[in-house]
Amino acid sequence: MEESKKVRCPDGGLEDRLVMSGSMANLTDATSLQQFEELLKNNSKSLTVVHFHAAWAPQCSQMNDVMAELAKEHKHTMFVKLEAEAVPEVSEKYEITSVPTFLFFKGGEKIDRLDGAHAPELTNKVQRLGSGGGGAARAGDVPKEDLNERLKRLSNAAPCMLFMKGSPQEPRCGFSRQIVQILKDHDVQYSSFDILSDEEVRQGLKTYSNWPTFPQVYVNGELIGGLDITDTRLLKHPLRYDWTCLNILFSDRLKILINKSPIMLFMKGNKETAKCGFSRQILEIMNSTGVEYNTFDILEDEEVRQGLKTYSNWPTFPQLYVKGDLIGGLDIVKELKENGELISVLKGEN
């Protein structure tokens, strides 16, 4: 049976709207903060699913149809439709920034969230959270070991896994959009998981990885970090990760190494211990300038050692790069110092 009720519109006016009752008593509209709170209170012993929707969004209309079907199958679950713009007090309280968004309540407390028009995921959550009526476990009551196993499986689902808001095709926050672009720029092949589709994963990963924000990038199950850390590590620590899995071409790897610092010296040994006379001499010259620089020990990576000879068309070491451009070896650096040009070259002024 249907009955007519006054419903507040986004412009503040009221209109008559048909609201299901009788055989569909578990599917209703909340048109005010008071009514919303009363619905949660009256249904505190079982699951309540609230759909924040908008009349102008066609995907919301589709999800309302899904809700109606779910209401027929799950008689002990209350399904509530709430127009997000018409009841701003509720939308602001629960940080509703897009529609459709679904919140799941038990005992008057929010236990889960689903952002977006994901009918299969909505169905799964209703079945999982609503099974057994009032005796269903809350998302937070899942044994920690079980959740950790799931997070471990997800973080190892692909050699490179990105946990983000939205998808690579439709990022749903600025940080996620930026990290997708970074991975694209580095030709990284990866899989992704939309944390907005699973509140349990979203909250669990914060503890599992001891990293409170998103996006998060994992390589072979190991957390790299978020947006800033991922960008930095791709540039500064290319040897730490399995670049075969990341599908980065060797020439790209050399380019990243050369650009990991404004001034890069490829030598035998490092700043503390030179392992050949030429490297020792160039260290002395570089240290005398007072300019900051980084080094790479070519003796630790034969692939880089041989690859740089072809990449730079320079057959010997050491090799000095400034802002990604080859300056030369020991003889060139000596000549620049003798001519009084070395510091200006290192600072990129020439």
C-alpha positions as CSV (number, residue, x, y, z in Angstrom):
1,M,0.0,0.0,0.0
2,E,1.1,3.6,-0.7
3,E,0.4,6.8,1.2
4,S,0.9,10.4,0.4
5,K,3.4,12.4,2.6
6,K,4.7,15.9,2.5
7,V,8.4,15.8,1.5
8,R,10.8,18.7,1.6
9,C,12.4,19.6,-1.8
10,P,15.9,20.9,-2.3
11,D,14.5,24.5,-2.8
12,G,12.9,24.3,0.6
13,G,9.4,23.8,-0.5
14,L,7.1,20.8,0.1
15,E,5.5,18.4,-2.3
16,D,3.3,15.3,-2.0
17,R,5.3,12.1,-2.5
18,L,4.2,8.5,-2.4
19,V,5.9,6.5,0.3
20,M,5.7,2.7,0.4
21,S,4.1,1.2,3.5
22,G,2.2,-2.0,4.4
23,S,4.0,-4.9,2.6
24,M,7.0,-2.6,2.0
25,A,7.1,-1.2,5.6
26,N,10.9,-1.7,5.6
27,L,11.4,0.7,2.7
28,T,10.8,4.4,3.5
29,D,11.9,8.0,3.1
30,A,13.6,10.2,5.8
31,T,12.7,13.8,5.1
32,S,14.1,15.5,8.2
33,L,16.9,15.0,10.8
34,Q,14.2,14.1,13.4
35,Q,12.7,11.5,11.3
36,F,16.1,10.1,10.4
37,E,17.1,9.8,14.1
38,E,13.7,8.2,15.0
39,L,14.2,5.6,12.3
40,L,17.6,4.7,13.6
41,K,16.3,4.5,17.2
42,N,13.2,2.4,16.3
43,N,15.3,0.0,14.3
44,S,18.3,-0.3,16.6
45,K,18.2,-4.1,16.9
46,S,18.6,-4.8,13.2
47,L,20.4,-3.4,10.2
48,T,19.4,0.0,8.7
49,V,20.6,0.9,5.2
50,V,20.4,4.6,4.3
51,H,20.7,5.7,0.6
52,F,21.8,9.4,0.2
53,H,20.5,10.3,-3.2
54,A,19.6,13.2,-5.5
55,A,16.7,13.6,-7.9
56,W,19.0,14.8,-10.7
57,A,21.3,11.8,-10.6
58,P,20.0,8.9,-12.8
59,Q,22.3,6.4,-11.1
60,C,20.4,7.1,-7.8
61,S,17.1,6.2,-9.4
62,Q,18.7,2.9,-10.5
63,M,20.0,2.2,-7.0
64,N,16.5,3.0,-5.6
65,D,15.2,0.1,-7.7
66,V,17.9,-2.1,-6.3
67,M,16.9,-1.0,-2.8
68,A,13.3,-1.9,-3.5
69,E,14.3,-5.4,-4.6
70,L,16.5,-5.9,-1.6
71,A,13.7,-4.8,0.7
72,K,11.6,-7.6,-0.6
73,E,14.3,-10.1,0.2
74,H,15.4,-8.8,3.6
75,K,12.3,-8.2,5.6
76,H,14.3,-7.5,8.9
77,T,16.4,-4.8,7.3
78,M,15.2,-1.2,7.2
79,F,15.9,0.6,3.9
80,V,15.8,4.4,4.1
81,K,16.0,6.9,1.2
82,L,17.3,10.3,2.1
83,E,17.6,13.2,-0.3
84,A,21.1,14.5,0.5
85,E,20.5,18.1,-0.5
86,A,17.1,18.2,1.3
87,V,18.4,17.2,4.7
88,P,21.9,18.9,4.9
89,E,22.2,18.3,8.6
90,V,22.5,14.6,8.1
91,S,24.6,14.8,5.0
92,E,27.1,17.1,6.6
93,K,27.3,15.0,9.8
94,Y,28.2,11.9,7.8
95,E,30.4,13.7,5.3
96,I,28.3,12.9,2.2
97,T,30.1,14.6,-0.7
98,S,28.7,12.6,-3.6
99,V,25.6,10.5,-4.6
100,P,24.7,7.8,-4.4
101,T,26.2,7.0,-1.0
102,F,25.0,4.2,1.3
103,L,25.5,4.1,5.1
104,F,24.9,1.0,7.2
105,F,23.7,1.4,10.9
106,K,23.2,-1.0,13.8
107,G,22.4,0.0,17.3
108,G,22.2,3.6,16.1
109,E,25.9,3.5,15.1
110,K,27.4,3.6,11.6
111,I,29.2,0.4,10.9
112,D,30.0,0.6,7.2
113,R,29.8,2.8,4.1
114,L,29.6,2.4,0.3
115,D,30.2,5.2,-2.1
116,G,28.9,4.9,-5.7
117,A,26.4,2.9,-7.7
118,H,27.7,-0.6,-7.0
119,A,24.7,-2.9,-6.9
120,P,26.6,-6.1,-6.4
121,E,28.6,-4.7,-3.5
122,L,25.5,-3.2,-2.0
123,T,23.8,-6.6,-2.1
124,N,26.9,-8.3,-0.6
125,K,27.0,-5.8,2.3
126,V,23.3,-6.2,3.0
127,Q,23.6,-9.9,3.1
128,R,26.7,-9.9,5.2
129,L,25.7,-7.2,7.7
130,G,22.1,-8.1,7.9
131,S,22.4,-11.9,8.2
132,G,20.8,-13.2,11.3
133,G,18.8,-10.1,12.0
134,G,19.8,-8.4,15.2
135,G,22.5,-11.0,15.9
136,A,24.7,-10.0,13.0
137,A,28.2,-9.0,13.8
138,R,29.4,-5.4,13.2
139,A,32.2,-4.8,10.8
140,G,34.5,-3.9,13.6
141,D,33.8,-7.2,15.3
142,V,35.5,-9.3,12.6
143,P,38.4,-11.2,14.2
144,K,41.6,-9.2,13.6
145,E,43.4,-12.3,12.2
146,D,40.7,-12.8,9.5
147,L,40.8,-9.2,8.5
148,N,44.5,-9.1,8.4
149,E,44.5,-12.2,6.2
150,R,42.1,-10.5,3.8
151,L,44.2,-7.3,3.7
152,K,47.4,-9.4,3.1
153,R,45.6,-11.2,0.2
154,L,44.4,-7.9,-1.3
155,S,47.8,-6.2,-1.0
156,N,49.4,-9.2,-2.8
157,A,46.7,-9.5,-5.4
158,A,49.0,-8.0,-8.0
159,P,52.8,-7.1,-8.1
160,C,51.8,-3.5,-7.8
161,M,48.5,-2.7,-5.9
162,L,47.0,0.8,-5.5
163,F,44.4,1.4,-2.8
164,M,42.6,4.6,-3.9
165,K,39.3,6.5,-3.9
166,G,37.6,5.5,-7.0
167,S,39.2,3.8,-10.0
168,P,42.0,4.7,-12.4
169,Q,39.4,5.6,-14.9
170,E,37.3,7.7,-12.4
171,P,39.5,8.9,-9.5
172,R,37.3,10.3,-6.7
173,C,39.8,12.6,-5.0
174,G,42.7,14.8,-6.1
175,F,45.4,12.7,-4.4
176,S,44.1,9.5,-6.1
177,R,44.0,11.4,-9.5
178,Q,47.6,12.5,-9.0
179,I,49.0,9.1,-8.1
180,V,47.3,7.5,-11.1
181,Q,49.0,10.0,-13.3
182,I,52.4,9.4,-11.6
183,L,52.1,5.6,-12.2
184,K,51.0,6.3,-15.8
185,D,54.0,8.6,-16.4
186,H,56.4,5.8,-15.1
187,D,54.6,3.2,-17.3
188,V,53.8,1.2,-14.2
189,Q,51.3,-1.7,-14.6
190,Y,49.2,-2.1,-11.5
191,S,45.8,-3.2,-10.1
192,S,43.6,-1.0,-7.9
193,F,41.1,-1.4,-5.2
194,D,38.4,1.3,-4.5
195,I,38.4,1.8,-0.7
196,L,35.1,3.7,-0.9
197,S,33.4,0.4,-1.8
198,D,34.5,-1.3,1.4
199,E,34.7,0.6,4.7
200,E,36.2,-2.5,6.4
201,V,39.2,-2.5,4.1
202,R,39.4,1.3,4.3
203,Q,39.7,1.4,8.1
204,G,41.6,-1.9,8.4
205,L,44.5,-0.8,6.1
206,K,45.2,2.2,8.3
207,T,46.1,-0.2,11.1
208,Y,47.5,-3.0,9.0
209,S,50.0,-0.7,7.2
210,N,50.3,1.9,10.0
211,W,49.6,4.5,7.4
212,P,46.6,6.7,8.1
213,T,45.8,8.2,4.7
214,F,45.0,7.2,1.1
215,P,46.0,6.5,-1.6
216,Q,48.4,3.6,-0.6
217,V,50.8,1.8,-3.0
218,Y,52.1,-1.7,-2.4
219,V,54.7,-3.6,-4.3
220,N,54.9,-7.3,-3.8
221,G,52.8,-6.9,-0.7
222,E,55.2,-4.2,0.8
223,L,53.9,-0.8,1.5
224,I,55.7,2.0,-0.4
225,G,53.6,4.8,0.9
226,G,51.2,7.5,-0.2
227,L,51.3,10.1,-2.9
228,D,54.4,12.0,-1.9
229,I,56.4,9.0,-0.8
230,T,55.6,7.0,-3.9
231,D,56.7,9.8,-6.2
232,T,59.9,10.3,-4.2
233,R,60.8,6.6,-4.0
234,L,60.2,6.1,-7.7
235,L,62.8,8.8,-8.3
236,K,65.3,8.1,-5.5
237,H,65.2,4.3,-4.8
238,P,64.7,2.5,-8.1
239,L,66.8,-0.5,-7.0
240,R,64.7,-1.3,-3.9
241,Y,61.8,-2.7,-5.8
242,D,61.1,-5.3,-8.5
243,W,61.1,-3.1,-11.6
244,T,60.4,-6.1,-13.8
245,C,57.1,-6.4,-12.0
246,L,56.5,-2.7,-12.5
247,N,57.3,-3.0,-16.2
248,I,59.6,0.0,-16.3
249,L,62.0,0.0,-19.2
250,F,65.7,-0.1,-18.4
251,S,66.3,3.3,-20.1
252,D,63.6,4.7,-17.9
253,R,65.3,3.3,-14.8
254,L,68.6,5.0,-15.8
255,K,66.8,8.2,-16.4
256,I,65.2,8.0,-12.9
257,L,68.6,7.3,-11.3
258,I,70.3,10.2,-13.1
259,N,67.5,12.5,-12.0
260,K,67.2,11.3,-8.4
261,S,69.2,14.4,-7.3
262,P,70.0,17.7,-9.0
263,I,73.7,16.7,-9.0
264,M,74.5,13.0,-9.4
265,L,77.9,11.4,-9.4
266,F,78.3,7.9,-10.7
267,M,81.5,6.5,-9.3
268,K,83.3,3.5,-7.9
269,G,82.5,3.6,-4.2
270,N,80.6,6.4,-2.4
271,K,81.2,9.7,-0.6
272,E,82.8,8.0,2.4
273,T,85.0,5.5,0.5
274,A,86.3,5.9,-3.0
275,K,87.4,2.7,-4.6
276,C,89.6,4.0,-7.4
277,G,92.0,6.9,-7.9
278,F,89.8,8.8,-10.4
279,S,86.8,8.6,-8.1
280,R,88.9,9.8,-5.2
281,Q,90.1,12.8,-7.1
282,I,86.6,13.8,-8.3
283,L,85.3,13.5,-4.7
284,E,88.0,15.9,-3.5
285,I,87.0,18.4,-6.2
286,M,83.3,18.1,-5.5
287,N,83.8,18.4,-1.8
288,S,85.8,21.6,-2.3
289,T,82.9,23.4,-3.9
290,G,80.6,23.1,-0.9
291,V,77.7,22.1,-3.3
292,E,75.4,19.3,-2.2
293,Y,75.4,16.2,-4.4
294,N,74.6,12.5,-4.3
295,T,76.5,9.5,-5.5
296,F,75.8,6.0,-6.9
297,D,78.2,3.2,-6.6
298,I,78.4,1.5,-10.0
299,L,80.3,-1.5,-8.4
300,E,77.0,-2.5,-6.8
301,D,75.1,-2.8,-10.0
302,E,76.8,-4.2,-13.1
303,E,73.6,-3.6,-15.2
304,V,73.7,0.1,-14.4
305,R,77.5,0.3,-14.9
306,Q,77.3,-1.1,-18.4
307,G,74.0,0.6,-19.3
308,L,75.2,4.1,-18.5
309,K,78.1,3.7,-21.0
310,T,75.6,3.3,-23.8
311,Y,72.9,5.6,-22.4
312,S,75.3,8.6,-22.0
313,N,77.7,7.6,-24.8
314,W,80.5,7.9,-22.3
315,P,82.7,4.8,-21.8
316,T,84.4,5.5,-18.5
317,F,83.7,6.4,-14.9
318,P,83.2,8.6,-12.9
319,Q,80.4,10.4,-14.6
320,L,78.9,13.6,-13.3
321,Y,75.3,14.7,-14.1
322,V,73.6,18.0,-13.4
323,K,69.8,18.1,-13.6
324,G,69.9,15.0,-15.7
325,D,72.5,16.2,-18.2
326,L,75.9,14.6,-18.5
327,I,78.7,17.1,-17.6
328,G,81.6,14.6,-18.1
329,G,84.3,12.7,-16.3
330,L,87.2,13.6,-14.1
331,D,89.1,15.5,-16.9
332,I,86.1,17.7,-17.7
333,V,85.5,18.5,-14.1
334,K,89.1,19.4,-13.6
335,E,89.0,21.7,-16.6
336,L,85.9,23.4,-15.3
337,K,87.5,24.0,-11.9
338,E,90.7,25.4,-13.4
339,N,88.6,27.8,-15.6
340,G,86.5,28.9,-12.6
341,E,83.3,27.6,-14.2
342,L,82.6,24.5,-12.0
343,I,80.4,26.0,-9.4
344,S,78.2,27.9,-11.9
345,V,77.8,24.6,-13.9
346,L,76.9,22.7,-10.8
347,K,74.3,25.3,-9.9
348,G,72.9,25.1,-13.5
349,E,73.8,28.6,-14.4
350,N,75.7,27.7,-17.5
